[in-house]
Amino acid sequence: MTIEDLKNAKLSPTTAGYLGVYLKLSSLLGEVSEITEREYSPTDVDKVNDGFNKAIYGALDEIMKLAADSIVDKICALDSNAEI
């Protein structure tokens, strides 16, 4: 899924925003790994990036909780509206 896909989904701006941030954070994991691979062997990348990876995974968990809360809030407030 890309940020462009989110624009076409029937999501509230809040939910789409949270999911957009999730995608950006996920992309950062790959970018940092690619940079680390310039100096370290592929087998050492996860070890070198351990602190960063833990921080990003924690942020991903939190942003997904916010997105889920947004979805639940929208579902609870629905009155035949198809946007979540």
C-alpha positions as CSV (number, residue, x, y, z in Angstrom):
1,M,0.0,0.0,0.0
2,T,1.2,3.5,-0.8
3,I,0.1,6.9,0.4
4,E,-1.6,7.4,-3.0
5,D,-3.7,4.3,-2.3
6,L,-4.9,5.9,0.9
7,K,-6.2,8.9,-1.0
8,N,-8.5,6.6,-2.9
9,A,-9.7,4.6,0.1
10,K,-12.8,5.6,2.0
11,L,-11.0,6.6,5.1
12,S,-11.5,9.6,7.3
13,P,-8.7,12.2,7.0
14,T,-7.6,11.3,10.5
15,T,-7.3,7.6,9.8
16,A,-5.7,8.1,6.4
17,G,-3.2,10.5,8.1
18,Y,-2.2,8.0,10.7
19,L,-1.8,5.2,8.1
20,G,0.3,7.6,6.0
21,V,2.6,8.2,8.9
22,Y,2.8,4.4,9.4
23,L,3.9,4.0,5.8
24,K,6.5,6.7,6.1
25,L,8.0,5.2,9.2
26,S,8.0,1.8,7.6
27,S,9.9,3.2,4.7
28,L,12.5,4.7,7.0
29,L,13.4,1.2,8.3
30,G,14.4,0.2,4.8
31,E,16.2,3.5,4.1
32,V,18.3,3.2,7.2
33,S,19.1,-0.4,6.5
34,E,20.3,0.5,3.0
35,I,22.6,3.2,4.4
36,T,24.0,0.9,7.1
37,E,24.7,-1.7,4.5
38,R,27.2,0.8,2.9
39,E,29.5,0.3,5.9
40,Y,28.6,-3.0,7.4
41,S,27.9,-6.5,6.1
42,P,24.3,-7.5,5.6
43,T,24.5,-9.9,8.6
44,D,25.5,-7.0,10.9
45,V,22.9,-4.5,9.7
46,D,20.2,-5.5,12.2
47,K,22.7,-5.5,15.1
48,V,24.0,-2.0,14.2
49,N,20.5,-0.6,13.7
50,D,19.0,-2.3,16.8
51,G,18.3,0.8,18.8
52,F,16.8,2.6,15.8
53,N,14.7,-0.4,14.8
54,K,13.3,-0.8,18.3
55,A,12.4,2.9,18.4
56,I,10.7,2.8,15.0
57,Y,8.8,-0.5,15.8
58,G,7.6,1.2,19.0
59,A,6.4,4.2,17.0
60,L,4.7,1.9,14.5
61,D,2.9,0.1,17.2
62,E,1.7,3.5,18.7
63,I,0.6,4.9,15.4
64,M,-1.3,1.8,14.5
65,K,-3.1,2.1,17.9
66,L,-4.1,5.6,17.0
67,A,-5.3,4.5,13.6
68,A,-7.3,1.7,15.1
69,D,-8.8,4.1,17.7
70,S,-9.8,6.4,14.9
71,I,-11.5,3.6,13.0
72,V,-13.4,2.4,16.1
73,D,-14.5,6.0,16.8
74,K,-15.7,6.4,13.3
75,I,-17.6,3.1,13.3
76,C,-19.3,4.0,16.6
77,A,-20.4,7.3,15.1
78,L,-21.6,5.9,11.8
79,D,-25.1,6.6,10.7
80,S,-25.1,4.9,7.3
81,N,-21.9,6.7,6.3
82,A,-19.4,4.6,4.4
83,E,-16.3,6.6,5.5
84,I,-14.1,5.1,8.3
